[in-house]
């Protein structure tokens, strides 16, 4: 007897959605048995293995069957979607003719015994199946199941984990990572690994950097305190960590030039009235990425820069005027191994300085002293932005010393293997072990929320449940120095991750304020983010139902978004912004008081909300048969980003219109029937998911200005609905009086949109061909 294999991609556990009832399974087995007995040569049938494999094994995979179709032969009525490796008929050599009569009698007896045995097994199997406790059987993936998992996440448990994490000795990144690994393992996570990398860090020297006024000779630390004060009064650790990692080192004496936010317009204005060569820029954080603004200053000829956050741009609850801060001038990964992992034996470059500028972060208090403003001006009811008077020339001496050294940073990676698609990963990432005092408590919030997810998921997994796709829980090291840990791990596994990662869910800094829930998602995940907010929004907090944006986000999602083209999402609580210039203030790492998280969220209910929202979207992506991504939303985002009156985008709009038409057809003709269990075919679902998984890869351009995302679907901030590469290219045209940059940017965007259109069209063609072949 032979069987025809139609499809092999099906669930390893759990009841099949294609079986109407238990009776259908029984009918199939009985029909197979009857046809086996009716086959010619039955007298050659051998019972090897018949008693060794019970037919009623509850742990064997169920069969995904297509609807029954009429067939001309009884043998063709049922076709297997997957061959059961144990379901094999064994035949022996023909018996000698002299023993034919006795052998036939023996066969009859054995056949009778076999029939009785099979009927007994079937009765026992179905009786046992109905009596099994629910906790021992695989459970289907549905919203009720998600609720059962997420109800295990409790605020008090997150708070206790947070406090435990703060007790970890913080002298070594690897020690902290090992303790996190032990905690995740204790919750039952099966495969937890430590990934170590030796990377180049730029650490503060033995003494603080200083700024000196040439005219008066007054020396100041970055916080604004005078150098002559006793060290014990200055919180020396904070002073040491008020620096820019990977800045140029040395001393520079030059005129201070106020460039405000360092935009192209600011530089055009400044260069029209003065020569900026080797001078020191007074630069505000905000409006644009820091690396982009520093690249403009470097290109203009500046020799150094003082960075500060204007109090008028900071949330009123922040009170950052008296604080200096730390920034990293690293675009991502180990600077000594750009583009490849920091493994043993790898060639390393000498790149301790990533810019020619001497860069120093300072407090707003020091800026006020440099521009001779009264110290209490920032406390007025009406905030006045800081500005150096045009007639006031200040000569300062900037002294910067830091030490480049190799250190080991560690990542914790834990896997919960998927039952159906174990080769597809949903990555959930947090971070651990910030600098000694800068961002030093925020990592504990991030890790505590991720640990709560691990615990809740593993409680369900211990009772037999599995997600369809593999959940990968990650705790990254080296984030403060340019997302080094995540970059090195992803570069190490780049080929695997390019084909396997489905989505990245970020827990970088979940509670940085307490007034507004701020969801950020790539266009394909915006609908999922909006739906999840209504799932578990707290009554006493602001939870906008559709306020989901695709803007550049901080943290370790960077590599997944910009190099792998993976859809990403992040939920976080923030304070209400007081200025449109406040975007990118998060690039500054301010000292964090040990009780900061508990002051913002005393009950840890905000942490619980973030954990449940993150868990909800992670479980849906990991367990729904069809990935909950929206192709049409990507096309709509592209069209919105092309609404620019200052550029000729007619050709781009025409290509974007074709992309939208194709996306609408794809979403209606392919995604709609795939989401209907009655119309769902396993082969087509797998093909569809492969297309959905790679939707955003077309929009990762080869090059982008420093600090800007290579994935052009992400805007600079919530107030800008434009492709950021086109905005910055237009700025550079004003600065350099040339259209070459804008033409190159337009070509990049046009190629991306056209590539996405071709990709969607190819997907439709494949499905049409498959459907025609089936007919």
C-alpha positions as CSV (number, residue, x, y, z in Angstrom):
1,X,0.0,0.0,0.0
2,X,1.4,3.5,-0.8
3,X,0.7,7.0,0.3
4,X,1.1,10.3,-1.5
5,X,2.9,13.1,0.4
6,X,1.3,16.4,-0.3
7,X,2.8,18.7,2.4
8,X,5.2,18.4,5.3
9,X,4.9,21.8,7.0
10,X,2.6,21.3,9.9
11,X,2.4,21.6,13.7
12,X,4.5,19.3,15.7
13,X,2.0,19.3,18.5
14,X,-1.6,20.2,19.1
15,X,-4.8,19.3,17.4
16,X,-4.9,19.8,13.7
17,X,-7.2,22.6,12.4
18,X,-8.0,20.4,9.3
19,X,-9.7,17.5,11.2
20,X,-13.4,17.9,11.6
21,X,-13.6,15.5,14.5
22,X,-12.1,12.5,16.2
23,X,-14.4,10.4,14.1
24,X,-12.6,11.5,11.0
25,X,-9.3,10.2,12.4
26,X,-10.9,6.9,13.3
27,X,-12.5,6.6,9.9
28,X,-9.2,7.2,8.2
29,X,-7.4,4.6,10.3
30,X,-10.2,2.0,9.7
31,X,-10.2,2.7,6.0
32,X,-6.5,2.3,5.8
33,X,-6.7,-1.0,7.7
34,X,-9.4,-2.4,5.5
35,X,-7.5,-1.5,2.3
36,X,-4.4,-3.1,3.8
37,X,-6.2,-6.3,4.3
38,X,-7.7,-6.2,0.8
39,X,-4.3,-5.7,-0.9
40,X,-3.0,-8.5,-3.1
41,X,-0.3,-10.5,-1.5
42,X,-1.8,-10.3,2.0
43,X,-0.4,-13.6,2.8
44,X,3.1,-12.0,2.6
45,X,2.2,-9.4,5.3
46,X,4.6,-9.4,8.2
47,X,3.9,-8.0,11.7
48,X,7.3,-6.7,12.5
49,X,6.9,-3.6,14.6
50,X,3.1,-3.9,14.7
51,X,3.2,-4.5,18.4
52,X,6.1,-2.1,19.0
53,X,4.3,1.1,18.0
54,X,0.9,1.8,19.5
55,X,-1.3,3.7,17.2
56,X,-2.7,5.8,20.0
57,X,0.5,7.7,21.0
58,X,-0.8,11.1,22.3
59,X,2.6,12.7,21.7
60,X,2.8,12.0,18.0
61,X,2.0,14.9,15.6
62,X,-1.6,15.1,14.3
63,X,-2.1,15.1,10.5
64,X,-3.2,18.2,8.6
65,X,-5.7,16.9,6.1
66,X,-7.2,18.8,3.2
67,X,-11.0,18.6,2.8
68,X,-12.1,15.2,1.4
69,X,-12.4,15.2,-2.4
70,X,-14.2,12.6,-4.5
71,X,-11.8,10.1,-6.0
72,X,-12.1,7.4,-8.7
73,X,-10.2,5.0,-6.5
74,X,-10.8,4.3,-2.8
75,X,-7.0,4.5,-2.4
76,X,-7.1,8.2,-3.4
77,X,-9.9,9.4,-1.1
78,X,-7.5,10.4,1.6
79,X,-4.1,11.9,0.9
80,X,-1.5,12.5,3.7
81,X,-0.2,16.0,4.3
82,X,2.7,14.5,6.1
83,X,4.0,10.9,6.0
84,X,4.1,9.3,9.4
85,X,7.6,7.8,9.6
86,X,6.3,5.0,11.9
87,X,3.3,4.2,9.6
88,X,5.2,1.7,7.3
89,X,4.1,-1.6,6.0
90,X,6.8,-4.3,6.1
91,X,6.9,-7.3,3.8
92,X,9.0,-10.5,4.0
93,X,10.2,-12.7,1.3
94,X,7.7,-15.3,-0.1
95,X,7.4,-18.4,1.9
96,X,8.4,-21.7,0.4
97,X,5.6,-23.5,-1.5
98,X,5.7,-26.6,0.6
99,X,4.7,-24.5,3.7
100,X,1.9,-22.5,1.9
101,X,-1.1,-24.2,3.5
102,X,0.2,-24.0,7.1
103,X,1.4,-20.5,6.5
104,X,-2.1,-19.4,5.3
105,X,-3.7,-20.8,8.4
106,X,-1.2,-19.0,10.6
107,X,-1.8,-15.7,8.7
108,X,-5.6,-16.0,9.3
109,X,-5.0,-16.4,13.0
110,X,-2.6,-13.6,13.1
111,X,-5.0,-11.3,11.1
112,X,-7.7,-12.0,13.6
113,X,-5.4,-11.2,16.5
114,X,-4.2,-8.1,14.7
115,X,-7.8,-6.8,14.1
116,X,-8.7,-7.4,17.8
117,X,-5.4,-5.6,18.8
118,X,-6.0,-2.6,16.6
119,X,-9.6,-2.2,17.8
120,X,-8.4,-2.3,21.4
121,X,-5.7,0.2,20.8
122,X,-8.2,2.6,19.1
123,X,-10.7,2.3,21.9
124,X,-7.9,2.8,24.5
125,X,-6.4,5.7,22.6
126,X,-9.6,7.7,22.2
127,X,-10.8,6.9,25.7
128,X,-7.4,8.0,27.1
129,X,-7.3,11.2,24.9
130,X,-10.7,12.3,26.3
131,X,-9.6,11.7,29.9
132,X,-6.2,13.5,29.8
133,X,-6.0,16.6,32.0
134,X,-5.9,19.9,30.2
135,X,-2.5,20.7,31.6
136,X,-0.9,17.7,29.9
137,X,-2.1,18.4,26.4
138,X,-0.9,21.0,24.0
139,X,-3.2,24.1,23.9
140,X,-4.3,26.1,20.9
141,X,-3.0,29.6,20.5
142,X,-5.8,32.1,21.1
143,X,-6.4,35.4,23.0
144,X,-7.7,33.5,26.0
145,X,-4.3,31.7,26.2
146,X,-2.5,35.0,26.0
147,X,-4.5,36.3,28.9
148,X,-3.6,33.2,31.0
149,X,0.1,33.8,30.4
150,X,0.0,37.6,30.9
151,X,-2.0,37.4,34.2
152,X,1.1,35.9,35.8
153,X,2.9,39.2,35.3
154,X,2.5,41.2,38.5
155,X,3.8,44.6,39.5
156,X,5.0,43.4,42.9
157,X,7.1,40.7,41.3
158,X,8.7,43.1,38.9
159,X,9.5,45.5,41.8
160,X,11.2,42.7,43.7
161,X,13.2,41.7,40.7
162,X,14.2,45.3,40.2
163,X,15.5,45.6,43.8
164,X,17.3,42.3,43.5
165,X,19.1,43.4,40.3
166,X,20.3,46.6,42.0
167,X,22.1,44.4,44.6
168,X,24.3,42.8,42.0
169,X,27.9,43.9,42.2
170,X,28.4,46.2,39.3
171,X,32.2,46.2,38.7
172,X,32.1,43.7,35.9
173,X,29.6,43.3,33.0
174,X,30.2,39.5,32.8
175,X,29.3,39.0,36.4
176,X,26.0,40.8,36.0
177,X,25.3,38.8,32.9
178,X,25.9,35.5,34.6
179,X,23.5,36.4,37.4
180,X,20.8,37.3,34.9
181,X,21.5,34.0,33.1
182,X,21.1,32.1,36.4
183,X,17.8,33.8,37.1
184,X,16.4,33.0,33.7
185,X,17.5,29.4,34.0
186,X,15.9,29.1,37.4
187,X,12.6,30.1,35.7
188,X,12.9,27.1,33.4
189,X,14.2,28.7,30.2
190,X,15.8,25.7,28.6
191,X,18.6,27.0,26.4
192,X,20.4,30.1,28.0
193,X,23.8,31.1,26.7
194,X,26.4,33.7,27.5
195,X,28.0,35.5,24.4
196,X,31.2,37.2,25.3
197,X,33.1,39.7,23.2
198,X,36.3,41.6,23.8
199,X,35.7,45.2,22.6
200,X,37.3,48.6,22.5
201,X,35.8,51.0,25.1
202,X,36.7,54.6,25.6
203,X,36.7,55.2,29.4
204,X,37.3,58.3,31.4
205,X,40.8,59.1,32.6
206,X,42.0,59.5,36.2
207,X,41.0,63.2,36.3
208,X,37.9,65.1,35.1
209,X,37.9,67.0,31.8
210,X,37.9,70.8,32.3
211,X,36.8,74.0,30.6
212,X,38.8,77.2,31.4
213,X,37.8,80.8,30.6
214,X,40.9,82.4,29.1
215,X,40.2,86.0,30.2
216,X,39.6,85.3,33.9
217,X,41.5,82.1,34.2
218,X,38.5,80.4,35.9
219,X,38.5,76.6,35.6
220,X,35.3,74.6,35.6
221,X,34.3,71.0,35.7
222,X,31.6,69.9,33.2
223,X,28.9,70.3,35.9
224,X,29.8,74.0,36.3
225,X,31.6,73.6,39.6
226,X,35.0,75.3,40.0
227,X,38.0,73.2,39.8
228,X,39.5,74.5,43.1
229,X,36.8,72.9,45.2
230,X,37.6,69.7,47.2
231,X,37.2,66.6,45.2
232,X,35.0,65.0,47.9
233,X,32.4,67.7,47.4
234,X,32.2,67.1,43.7
235,X,31.0,63.5,43.5
236,X,34.1,62.5,41.6
237,X,32.5,59.5,39.9
238,X,29.9,61.8,38.3
239,X,32.7,64.2,37.1
240,X,34.7,61.4,35.5
241,X,31.7,60.1,33.6
242,X,30.8,63.5,32.2
243,X,32.5,63.0,28.9
244,X,32.0,62.0,25.2
245,X,33.2,58.4,24.5
246,X,35.4,58.1,21.4
247,X,36.0,61.9,21.2
248,X,39.3,63.2,20.1
249,X,41.8,63.8,23.0
250,X,44.0,66.8,23.9
251,X,43.7,70.5,24.6
252,X,42.2,73.2,22.4
253,X,42.2,76.9,23.0
254,X,39.8,78.8,20.7
255,X,36.8,81.1,20.4
256,X,33.4,79.8,21.5
257,X,30.8,80.1,18.7
258,X,27.1,79.6,19.4
259,X,25.6,77.4,16.7
260,X,22.3,76.7,18.6
261,X,21.1,73.3,17.3
262,X,23.7,73.0,14.6
263,X,21.3,72.7,11.7
264,X,22.4,73.5,8.2
265,X,20.6,76.8,8.4
266,X,22.5,77.7,11.6
267,X,25.8,76.9,10.0
268,X,25.0,78.9,6.9
269,X,24.2,81.9,9.1
270,X,27.3,81.5,11.2
271,X,29.7,81.0,8.3
272,X,28.4,84.2,6.6
273,X,29.7,86.3,9.5
274,X,32.8,84.5,10.8
275,X,35.5,82.0,10.0
276,X,34.8,78.9,12.1
277,X,38.0,77.0,11.4
278,X,39.4,75.3,14.6
279,X,36.9,77.1,16.8
280,X,34.7,75.5,19.5
281,X,31.0,75.2,18.8
282,X,28.4,75.7,21.6
283,X,25.9,73.2,20.5
284,X,22.4,72.3,21.9
285,X,21.1,68.7,21.9
286,X,17.8,68.2,20.1
287,X,16.1,68.4,16.7
288,X,18.5,66.1,14.9
289,X,20.8,63.1,15.8
290,X,24.0,64.2,17.5
291,X,26.3,62.3,15.1
292,X,24.7,64.1,12.2
293,X,25.2,67.6,13.7
294,X,28.8,66.8,14.6
295,X,29.5,65.6,11.1
296,X,28.3,69.0,9.9
297,X,30.5,70.8,12.4
298,X,33.5,68.7,11.4
299,X,32.8,69.4,7.7
300,X,32.6,73.1,8.4
301,X,36.1,73.1,10.0
302,X,35.3,73.3,13.7
303,X,37.9,71.9,16.1
304,X,35.7,71.2,19.1
305,X,32.2,71.3,20.6
306,X,30.5,71.9,24.0
307,X,27.2,70.0,24.2
308,X,24.4,70.9,26.5
309,X,20.6,70.4,26.9
310,X,18.7,73.7,27.0
311,X,16.4,73.7,30.1
312,X,13.6,75.0,27.9
313,X,13.7,71.7,25.9
314,X,13.7,69.4,28.9
315,X,10.5,68.2,30.6
316,X,9.8,70.2,33.7
317,X,10.1,67.1,35.8
318,X,13.6,66.4,34.7
319,X,15.5,69.3,36.4
320,X,18.7,68.6,34.4
321,X,20.1,72.1,34.4
322,X,22.8,71.3,37.1
323,X,23.8,68.0,35.6
324,X,26.5,67.2,33.1
325,X,26.1,63.9,31.1
326,X,27.7,61.3,29.0
327,X,27.3,60.6,25.2
328,X,28.8,58.0,23.0
329,X,30.0,59.1,19.5
330,X,29.8,55.5,18.2
331,X,27.3,54.7,15.5
332,X,27.2,51.0,16.6
333,X,29.4,48.0,17.5
334,X,33.0,47.6,18.4
335,X,34.9,50.5,16.7
336,X,38.0,48.2,16.3
337,X,36.0,45.6,14.2
338,X,33.6,47.6,12.0
339,X,31.1,45.3,10.2
340,X,32.4,42.0,11.7
341,X,32.3,40.4,15.2
342,X,35.0,40.8,17.8
343,X,35.9,37.2,17.9
344,X,39.3,35.7,18.8
345,X,41.9,36.2,16.1
346,X,40.0,38.9,14.3
347,X,42.1,41.8,12.9
348,X,41.4,45.0,14.9
349,X,41.7,48.7,13.9
350,X,43.1,51.4,16.0
351,X,40.0,53.6,16.2
352,X,39.9,55.1,19.7
353,X,38.8,58.5,18.2
354,X,35.8,58.4,16.0
355,X,35.8,62.1,15.3
356,X,38.4,64.8,14.8
357,X,36.4,67.1,17.2
358,X,37.2,67.5,20.9
359,X,33.7,67.0,22.3
360,X,32.6,67.7,25.9
361,X,29.1,67.5,27.4
362,X,28.5,70.3,30.0
363,X,25.6,71.4,32.2
364,X,23.3,74.3,31.5
365,X,24.7,76.0,34.6
366,X,28.2,76.1,33.1
367,X,26.8,77.4,29.8
368,X,25.1,80.3,31.7
369,X,28.5,81.1,33.3
370,X,30.2,81.1,30.0
371,X,27.7,83.5,28.4
372,X,27.5,85.6,31.6
373,X,23.8,85.1,32.4
374,X,22.4,85.2,35.9
375,X,22.1,81.7,37.3
376,X,18.4,82.0,38.3
377,X,17.3,82.9,34.8
378,X,16.3,79.3,34.1
379,X,13.9,79.4,37.0
380,X,11.7,82.1,35.7
381,X,8.1,81.3,34.9
382,X,8.7,81.9,31.3
383,X,11.7,79.9,30.1
384,X,14.2,81.8,27.9
385,X,16.4,79.7,25.6
386,X,20.1,80.1,26.2
387,X,22.0,82.1,23.6
388,X,25.5,83.6,23.5
389,X,25.3,87.4,22.6
390,X,26.7,88.0,19.1
391,X,28.9,90.8,20.4
392,X,30.4,88.8,23.3
393,X,33.6,86.9,22.3
394,X,34.7,84.2,24.7
395,X,38.0,82.4,24.4
396,X,38.1,79.1,26.3
397,X,40.5,76.3,26.7
398,X,39.1,72.8,26.5
399,X,41.0,69.9,28.0
400,X,39.8,66.3,27.2
401,X,41.4,63.1,28.4
402,X,40.1,59.6,28.2
403,X,41.6,56.1,27.9
404,X,40.9,53.5,25.2
405,X,41.0,50.0,26.6
406,X,39.7,46.5,25.7
407,X,37.0,45.1,28.0
408,X,34.8,42.0,27.9
409,X,31.1,42.6,27.5
410,X,28.5,39.9,27.7
411,X,25.1,39.2,26.3
412,X,22.6,36.8,27.8
413,X,20.6,34.9,25.1
414,X,17.8,32.5,26.0
415,X,15.6,30.4,23.6
416,X,12.1,28.9,23.9
417,X,11.9,26.8,20.8
418,X,8.8,27.1,18.7
419,X,6.7,24.0,18.0
420,X,5.8,24.7,14.4
421,X,8.4,27.1,13.0
422,X,11.4,26.7,15.3
423,X,13.5,28.4,12.6
424,X,11.6,31.7,12.9
425,X,12.7,34.0,15.8
426,X,10.8,36.7,17.7
427,X,13.6,38.6,19.6
428,X,12.8,40.5,22.8
429,X,15.7,42.6,23.9
430,X,16.5,44.5,27.2
431,X,19.9,45.8,28.5
432,X,22.0,45.4,31.6
433,X,24.7,47.1,33.5
434,X,24.9,50.7,32.5
435,X,27.8,53.0,33.5
436,X,28.6,53.2,37.2
437,X,26.4,56.2,37.7
438,X,25.0,57.2,34.2
439,X,21.9,55.4,33.3
440,X,22.9,53.0,36.1
441,X,19.3,52.3,37.3
442,X,17.5,52.3,34.0
443,X,19.0,49.0,33.0
444,X,17.4,47.3,36.1
445,X,13.9,48.4,34.9
446,X,14.7,47.0,31.5
447,X,15.9,43.7,32.7
448,X,13.2,43.3,35.4
449,X,10.4,43.6,32.8
450,X,12.1,41.1,30.5
451,X,12.6,38.7,33.4
452,X,8.9,39.0,34.2
453,X,8.1,37.9,30.6
454,X,10.5,35.0,30.9
455,X,8.8,33.8,34.1
456,X,5.2,34.2,32.8
457,X,5.9,32.4,29.5
458,X,7.9,29.5,31.2
459,X,5.1,28.9,33.7
460,X,2.8,28.1,30.7
461,X,5.5,26.2,28.9
462,X,6.0,23.8,31.8
463,X,2.4,22.8,31.4
464,X,2.9,21.7,27.8
465,X,2.4,24.9,25.8
466,X,4.7,26.1,23.1
467,X,4.6,29.1,20.8
468,X,4.6,28.4,17.1
469,X,7.8,30.4,16.5
470,X,10.9,30.6,18.7
471,X,11.0,33.3,21.4
472,X,14.5,34.6,21.9
473,X,15.1,36.6,25.1
474,X,18.2,38.8,25.1
475,X,19.9,41.0,27.7
476,X,22.5,43.2,26.0
477,X,25.8,44.5,27.4
478,X,27.7,47.6,26.2
479,X,24.6,49.5,25.2
480,X,25.9,52.8,26.6
481,X,28.9,52.8,24.3
482,X,27.0,52.4,21.1
483,X,24.9,49.3,21.3
484,X,28.0,47.2,21.2
485,X,26.7,43.9,22.6
486,X,23.7,43.6,20.2
487,X,25.9,44.6,17.2
488,X,28.6,42.0,17.9
489,X,26.1,39.2,18.5
490,X,24.1,40.1,15.4
491,X,27.2,40.4,13.3
492,X,28.3,37.0,14.6
493,X,25.0,35.4,13.6
494,X,24.2,37.7,10.6
495,X,23.5,35.0,8.0
496,X,21.2,33.1,10.4
497,X,19.4,36.2,11.6
498,X,18.9,37.6,8.1
499,X,16.7,34.6,7.2
500,X,15.2,33.8,10.6
501,X,14.3,36.9,12.6
502,X,10.7,37.8,12.2
503,X,10.5,40.9,14.6
504,X,12.4,42.7,17.3
505,X,10.6,43.9,20.5
506,X,12.6,46.5,22.5
507,X,12.6,47.0,26.2
508,X,15.5,49.5,26.2
509,X,14.1,52.0,28.7
510,X,10.5,51.1,29.5
511,X,9.7,53.8,32.2
512,X,11.5,57.1,31.5
513,X,8.5,59.2,32.7
514,X,5.0,58.6,34.1
515,X,2.6,60.7,32.1
516,X,2.2,59.2,28.6
517,X,2.4,55.8,27.0
518,X,4.5,56.2,23.8
519,X,4.3,53.3,21.4
520,X,6.8,53.2,18.5
521,X,6.4,50.6,15.7
522,X,7.6,50.1,12.2
523,X,4.8,50.7,9.6
524,X,4.0,47.0,9.2
525,X,3.4,46.6,13.0
526,X,1.5,49.9,13.7
527,X,-1.9,48.2,13.6
528,X,-0.8,45.5,16.0
529,X,0.6,48.1,18.4
530,X,-2.7,50.1,18.3
531,X,-4.7,47.0,18.9
532,X,-2.5,45.9,21.8
533,X,-2.9,49.3,23.6
534,X,-6.6,48.7,24.0
535,X,-5.9,45.3,25.4
536,X,-4.3,46.5,28.7
537,X,-4.3,50.2,29.2
538,X,-4.5,51.5,32.7
539,X,-7.4,53.7,33.6
540,X,-5.3,56.3,35.4
541,X,-2.7,56.8,32.7
542,X,-2.9,58.2,29.2
543,X,-3.2,55.5,26.6
544,X,-3.9,56.9,23.2
545,X,-5.7,54.4,21.0
546,X,-3.9,55.1,17.7
547,X,-1.0,57.4,18.6
548,X,1.6,55.0,17.1
549,X,4.5,56.5,15.2
550,X,7.5,55.2,13.2
551,X,10.3,57.3,14.5
552,X,14.0,56.6,15.3
553,X,14.2,55.0,18.7
554,X,17.1,54.5,21.1
555,X,18.8,51.3,22.0
556,X,19.7,47.9,20.7
557,X,16.9,47.7,18.1
558,X,19.3,49.6,15.9
559,X,21.1,46.7,14.2
560,X,17.9,44.8,13.6
561,X,16.2,47.8,12.0
562,X,19.0,49.2,9.9
563,X,21.0,46.2,8.9
564,X,18.5,43.3,8.9
565,X,15.4,45.3,7.9
566,X,13.4,43.6,10.7
567,X,10.1,45.1,11.8
568,X,10.5,46.5,15.4
569,X,8.3,47.8,18.2
570,X,8.7,49.5,21.6
571,X,6.4,50.5,24.4
572,X,7.6,53.0,27.0
573,X,6.2,55.7,29.4
574,X,7.5,59.2,29.0
575,X,7.0,62.7,30.3
576,X,5.1,65.1,28.2
577,X,7.5,67.0,26.0
578,X,7.6,70.8,26.5
579,X,9.4,71.7,23.2
580,X,9.5,70.5,19.6
581,X,13.3,70.6,20.0
582,X,13.3,67.9,22.7
583,X,13.6,65.0,20.3
584,X,17.0,63.2,20.6
585,X,17.6,64.4,24.1
586,X,17.6,60.7,25.0
587,X,21.1,60.5,23.4
588,X,22.4,62.1,26.7
589,X,22.9,59.7,29.6
590,X,22.3,61.7,32.8
591,X,23.1,60.5,36.3
592,X,20.2,58.5,37.6
593,X,19.4,58.5,41.3
594,X,19.0,55.0,42.8
595,X,15.3,55.7,43.7
596,X,14.4,57.3,40.3
597,X,12.4,54.3,39.0
598,X,10.5,54.0,42.3
599,X,9.8,57.7,42.3
600,X,8.4,57.6,38.8
601,X,6.4,54.4,39.3
602,X,6.0,53.7,43.1
603,X,3.6,50.8,42.6
604,X,5.4,49.5,39.5
605,X,2.0,49.4,37.7
606,X,3.6,51.2,34.7
607,X,6.2,48.5,34.5
608,X,3.5,45.9,34.6
609,X,1.6,47.6,31.8
610,X,4.8,47.7,29.6
611,X,5.5,44.0,30.4
612,X,1.9,43.0,29.4
613,X,1.8,45.1,26.2
614,X,5.2,43.7,25.2
615,X,4.1,40.2,26.0
616,X,0.8,40.6,24.1
617,X,2.5,41.6,20.8
618,X,5.3,39.1,21.3
619,X,2.9,36.2,21.8
620,X,0.7,37.2,18.8
621,X,3.7,37.4,16.5
622,X,5.1,34.2,17.8
623,X,1.9,32.2,17.7
624,X,-0.5,33.4,15.0
625,X,-0.5,31.2,11.9
626,X,-0.2,34.3,9.7
627,X,2.2,37.0,10.8
628,X,0.1,40.0,12.0
629,X,1.9,42.4,9.7
630,X,0.2,45.0,7.4
631,X,1.6,45.3,3.8
632,X,-0.8,48.1,3.0
633,X,0.4,50.3,5.9
634,X,3.9,50.3,4.5
635,X,2.6,51.6,1.2
636,X,0.5,54.3,2.9
637,X,3.5,55.4,5.0
638,X,5.5,55.7,1.8
639,X,2.9,57.9,0.2
640,X,2.7,60.1,3.3
641,X,6.4,60.6,3.4
642,X,6.5,61.9,-0.1
643,X,4.2,64.9,0.6
644,X,7.0,67.5,0.2
645,X,6.3,70.8,-1.6
646,X,10.0,71.6,-1.8
647,X,11.0,68.6,-3.9
648,X,9.9,67.3,-7.3
649,X,8.5,63.9,-6.3
650,X,6.1,63.2,-9.2
651,X,8.1,60.1,-10.3
652,X,8.3,58.9,-6.7
653,X,4.6,59.4,-6.2
654,X,3.8,57.4,-9.4
655,X,6.0,54.4,-8.2
656,X,4.4,54.8,-4.7
657,X,0.9,54.6,-6.2
658,X,1.8,51.3,-8.0
659,X,3.2,50.0,-4.7
660,X,0.0,50.8,-2.9
661,X,-2.1,49.1,-5.6
662,X,0.0,45.9,-5.4
663,X,-0.1,46.0,-1.6
664,X,-3.9,46.3,-1.6
665,X,-4.1,43.3,-4.0
666,X,-1.7,41.3,-1.9
667,X,-3.5,42.0,1.4
668,X,-6.9,41.2,0.0
669,X,-6.2,38.3,-2.3
670,X,-3.5,36.5,-0.2
671,X,-3.7,37.7,3.4
672,X,-7.5,37.6,3.8
673,X,-8.0,34.0,2.8
674,X,-5.0,32.9,4.7
675,X,-6.5,34.3,7.9
676,X,-9.6,32.2,7.4
677,X,-9.0,28.7,8.8
678,X,-11.5,27.2,6.3
679,X,-9.4,28.5,3.4
680,X,-6.0,28.2,4.9
681,X,-3.4,26.0,3.2
682,X,-0.2,25.3,5.1
683,X,2.1,25.6,2.1
684,X,0.6,29.0,1.1
685,X,0.7,30.2,4.7
686,X,4.4,29.5,4.9
687,X,5.0,31.2,1.5
688,X,2.9,34.2,2.7
689,X,4.8,34.5,6.0
690,X,8.1,34.5,4.1
691,X,6.9,37.5,2.1
692,X,5.6,39.3,5.1
693,X,8.8,38.7,7.1
694,X,10.9,40.6,4.4
695,X,8.5,43.5,3.8
696,X,10.8,46.2,5.2
697,X,14.2,44.9,3.8
698,X,13.6,46.8,0.6
699,X,13.8,50.1,2.4
700,X,17.2,49.7,3.9
701,X,19.4,52.0,1.8
702,X,23.2,51.5,1.3
703,X,24.2,54.8,2.9
704,X,22.6,57.4,5.1
705,X,24.0,60.5,6.9
706,X,25.6,59.8,10.3
707,X,23.0,59.3,13.0
708,X,20.1,58.8,10.5
709,X,18.5,55.4,10.1
710,X,19.4,53.4,6.9
711,X,15.8,52.1,7.1
712,X,14.0,55.1,5.5
713,X,10.6,54.1,6.8
714,X,11.5,55.7,10.2
715,X,11.1,59.4,10.5
716,X,13.2,61.7,12.7
717,X,10.4,62.6,15.1
718,X,6.6,62.6,15.6
719,X,6.2,66.1,14.1
720,X,7.9,65.3,10.8
721,X,6.1,63.2,8.1
722,X,8.9,63.1,5.6
723,X,11.7,60.8,4.5
724,X,14.5,61.9,6.8
725,X,17.2,61.2,4.1
726,X,15.4,63.7,1.8
727,X,15.1,66.3,4.6
728,X,18.8,66.2,5.4
729,X,19.8,66.1,1.7
730,X,17.8,69.3,1.2
731,X,19.7,70.9,4.1
732,X,23.0,69.9,2.7
733,X,22.1,71.4,-0.6
734,X,21.7,74.7,1.2
735,X,25.0,74.3,3.0
736,X,27.1,73.3,0.0
737,X,25.2,75.1,-2.7
738,X,24.9,71.8,-4.8
739,X,22.1,69.6,-5.9
740,X,24.2,66.5,-6.0
741,X,23.3,65.3,-2.6
742,X,19.5,65.6,-3.1
743,X,19.7,63.8,-6.4
744,X,21.5,60.9,-4.8
745,X,18.9,60.8,-2.0
746,X,16.0,60.8,-4.4
747,X,17.6,57.9,-6.3
748,X,18.0,55.9,-3.1
749,X,14.3,56.5,-2.2
750,X,13.1,55.7,-5.7
751,X,15.1,52.5,-5.8
752,X,13.7,51.4,-2.5
753,X,10.1,52.0,-3.4
754,X,10.6,50.3,-6.8
755,X,12.3,47.4,-5.1
756,X,9.4,47.0,-2.7
757,X,6.9,47.1,-5.6
758,X,8.8,44.4,-7.5
759,X,9.0,42.3,-4.3
760,X,5.2,42.5,-3.7
761,X,4.5,41.7,-7.4
762,X,6.9,38.7,-7.4
763,X,5.1,37.4,-4.3
764,X,1.7,37.7,-6.1
765,X,3.1,35.9,-9.1
766,X,4.4,33.0,-7.0
767,X,1.0,32.6,-5.4
768,X,-0.8,32.7,-8.7
769,X,1.5,30.1,-10.2
770,X,1.1,27.9,-7.1
771,X,-2.7,28.2,-7.4
772,X,-2.7,27.4,-11.1
773,X,-0.5,24.3,-10.5
774,X,-2.9,23.1,-7.8
775,X,-5.8,23.4,-10.2
